[in-house]
Amino acid sequence: MFVEQGVNRENKFWKYIVGSLLIILASTVGQIPLLIAIVVKVFSEGKSMPTSGEDLMKVVDNNLSLFLVLLSFAVAMVGFYFVITLFHKQTFLSVTTSRKKVDWKRILFSFTLWSIFTIVSTVYSYYSSPENFVINFQLIPFVILFFISIVFIPIQTSTEEYVFRGYLMQGFANLSKNKWFPLLMTSGIFGTMHIVNPEVSKMGYIIMIYYIGTGLLLGIMTLMDEGMELALGFHAANNLITALLVTSDWSALQTNSVLKDISNPAVGSDVILPIFIVFPLILIIMSKKYNWTNWKEKLTGKITLVEEQVLDNE
């Protein structure tokens, strides 16, 4: 099974702490080009350095800023690959899925399902409250955004999924020898990681319910389906379609999207609806399509080491 693939006596939990630090180091190195671009821009215009992350993202052109931010995830992915293969001596497939090969149809299904929901909900929001949006579309900047997004946003979302739903899920399973602890820990850390997003300062900490809830959804997908394919597709659709369709002055990524949200940010149905209605519906659809059963065991069951299973069978 998926989480069990990383559970063995040699994969001590301290290795995951060291591995996580190495991945963070790789990501930090990947941020150097963005820092250089900001410094060059600031000094060339004789301005002072911005003091907030939100202002930092506005120093350089939106497309260049997006590219340089996403570049750090590409570097982190390279670091992650070497941590898995050299430090943990696992195959990349073992932190992706329990299947013999990656199921791309699952990725495509999840991507399509969430893309449709995102597009429909955005169109509904626009037509129901047109005063909250302005047309932001400019052909050349949008075309550049499109090509940057389709290449690098899947890398960004995949990096996050591999770290949380793959690497740390198996890491916490090594520590706890059960499945509920990795599910809760990775969801909590995933949500907390977004606490520095400007949306949090604008909307308050209540928005963290959405981020943690999203992490929980992705974790449930991974455990129930015995692989990350569905989570990979969902996360890619969420970030890619949103980046192309809507931006705002208070969003984490400023993009040359089709629409710009000019409303005063507030927590409402856009947070409550996904967590308590849409996300459960998504899980029901997936469970029907992929015949998920034995929910309690897959989400909370104990984990037995491979060596112990062999001894029990002898």
C-alpha positions, 0 to 999 in steps of 0.5 A: 500500500502507498504509505507503507512503501516508505515505512521500514526500519532504515527509514528513521524519522530523523532522515525526514527532518534532515531531508525536509531541511535539504528540500527547504535549502534547495527552494531557498537557492531557487529564490535567489533569482527573484531576490536579484531581480527585485534588488536590481529593479529597486536600486535602478529606480532609486527606491527603498526595499519593500518591507512586506511580501505583498509589496515584494511581488509588485516590484517586477512585472507580474509575469516575470515575478510569477516565473521567478517564484515558480522557478524556486519550486522547480529547484526544490523538485530537483532537490526532492528527487535527490533526497528521495533517491540518494538519501532515502534510497527509494524510487520516485514511483514509491512516493507517487503511487502504489500502482506499478506505474503512474495512472495518468488517467486519474490525474486527468480525471481529477484535473478536469473535474476540479477545472470544471467546478472552478470555471463554472463557479468563477463564471457564476461569481462574475455574472451574479456580482459583476461589480466585484470584477473588472476585465483584466485581459490583455492579449500579449501578457495573457499569452505569456502568462498562459505558457508560464503557467502550463509549464511551471504551475504543475511543477509548483503544485506537484512539488507541494504534493510530493513533499506533503502527500508523498514524503511527509505522509510516509515520514509521519507513518514511519513515526506513528505506525498508523494512518490518521496521524500522518493525515492530520499532521500533513494537513495541518502543516500544509494549511499552516504553510499558507499563513504568510499569504496576503489573503490571511492578513486581509481575511483573518485567520478564519481562512486557515480553515479552507487551507487546512481543509484542502490539505485534508481533502488531498490527504484523504484522496491519497490514502483512499486511492493508494496514490497521489494521482488524484491529488496531483490533478486536483492541486494543478487544476486549482492553481492553474485555472485560478491563475488564468482566470482571476487575480486581485491586489491581495492574492498571493500571486499577481497575474495577468489573468482574464478578471481582477477581483476588486471586492473587499475580501471577506470570509463567506460562502466561498470558504464555507461552501467548498469545505462542507459541501463541495469537497465532500461531494468531490470525495463521493464522486471519486469514491463511486468512480474508483470503488473506494471501500474500507474507509476506516482502515485506510484513513485510521488503520495501523501500519505493519512493517514489511519485515514484520509481515514477512515474519508473521507469514512464516 
